[in-house]
Amino acid sequence: KNQVEQSPQSLIILEGKNCTLQCNYTVSPFSNLRWYKQDTGRGPVSLTIMTFSENTKSNGRYTATLDADTKQSSLHITASQLSDSASYICVVSRNSGNTPLVFGKGTRLSVIA
Amino acid sequence: EADIYQTPRYLVIGTGKKITLECSQTMGHDKMYWYQQDPGMELHLIHYSYGVNSTEKGDLSSESTVSRIRTEHFPLTLESARPSHTSQYLCASTPNPDRRAEAFFGQGTRLTVV
């Protein structure tokens, strides 16, 4: 079954600290993996997108990694800020005709002062 | 800046009313999606489309219907709203094929049925 599992479900960290969010997937055939940030009450906004040949991609303080062999991805946030408080969603696309995106349940991150 | 728009942003209606949630994108994307999301919970796919005159039901059973008469528009209709339909509805689009393309999301419609 095509699934995306994210951990932890929720996370609380102090401002300025680093954190890493995990995403494991069983989606096949794999096309690409995206990380999204969703603020409360808003639509998700893309942070990174990676295909199977890409191991790491950065977007400011966000760095995503992808291991296509183990089907694992991580999102590392450096020097967290209060504005990083949001849900972070891992989304995998299948390389198989007209099939929808597969969403993880997200990790709820709270950054506190 | 994503060129995908949802209206209305907020809607409060009475039980039994018919409503249509609008979603429009100006990027020429073939693929469009509707998701339902309760507060603090994950997104659930309720409908998707891969082009004009193509619509499919998603993973979550929904009493809503959709249409795709034009590439730009993907409206979602509830024939008779109920309190159980209270939720946030998010529309998204991607090009086809979407190998490296980003999925763009609208800001959502927060629906409350009283």
Interface residues (C-beta under 8 A of the other chain):
Chain A: S31 N32 R34 Y36 G41 R42 G43 P44 V45 S46 I49 T51 I89 V91 S93 N95 N98 P100 L101 F103 G104 K105 G106 R108
Chain B: K31 Y33 Y35 G40 M41 E42 L43 L45 Y48 Y50 S54 E56 G58 Q88 L90 A92 T94 N96 D98 R99 R100 A101 E102 A103 F104 F105 G106 Q107 G108 R110
